[in-house]
Amino acid sequence: MIFHVLTIFPEFFEGPFAHGVVKRAQDAGRLEIRIHNLRDYTFDRHRTVDDRPFGGGEGMVLKPEPIFLAVESIWPERAAGQKVILLSAQGRLFHQGAANRLSQEAELLLICGRYEGVDERVAERLADEELSIGNYVLSGGELAAAVVIDATARLLPGVLGNESSAAFESFQQTGHSEGLLDCPHWTRPADFRGWKAPEVLLSGNHEEIRRFRKESAIEKTARLRRDLMKEGPESGE
Ligand code: 9WO
């Protein structure tokens, strides 16, 4: 899979993809991330990417021309598996199901907004979809793009090395966007400052361990993320 990222801060992406699963996916040739500097698609001396908002008001808005030109240069003939995504606080909410869906695409181009926003013609006439990673305002789309790439890339076949396991398959289909959170985990020491790991996990009884994990996942989801639970007497409302 190929990700393109269009940004005015190309250096931003030196960090997030240089580690862990995303790094290994790139090294294994499963994933390619190409960073494009929006200023490379300007022609004036100052490499201007922004301008004042029509109607007045604070701050500046990203101009449409460099963004359209960049996308049309990267993909002179846009094919079906080539999707443009605008990251913005106004977009549809990104979740595990969206990551699963995006991981099926061949090539994605993520546009990162900055300043006070992006000319709306980018959302209306260029982007296939507009995505938000959550209900908060960021300073720009770069962090959001890194989140979308991380969540999507780890789903690619062969990237985690466990794509054939049943657990992985079922998580791929649903994610935690519907249903349950992952169960809580413990490791050594079994007694840390007098706080003991649950006895059952040390018992070697795999049937009981499985049941304990299911129950503790339900308990914790109900306590912290009641919103994820679809039905049942515990779900409230
Ligand atoms: C500012 C603002 C002020 C009051 C009420 C709502 C508001 N929304 C915004 C806003 O969206 N500002 C943007 C911040 C302007 C362009 C750069 N910003 C941004 C946020 N780019 N991308 C995001 C983002 C946030 C969440 N998920 C994906 C992208």
Residues whose N, C-alpha, C, O or C-beta is under 5 A from the ligand:
A	BS01	9WO	L87 S88 A89 G113 R114 Y115 E116 G117 L131 S132 I133 G134 Y136 V137 L138 S139 G140 G141 A144
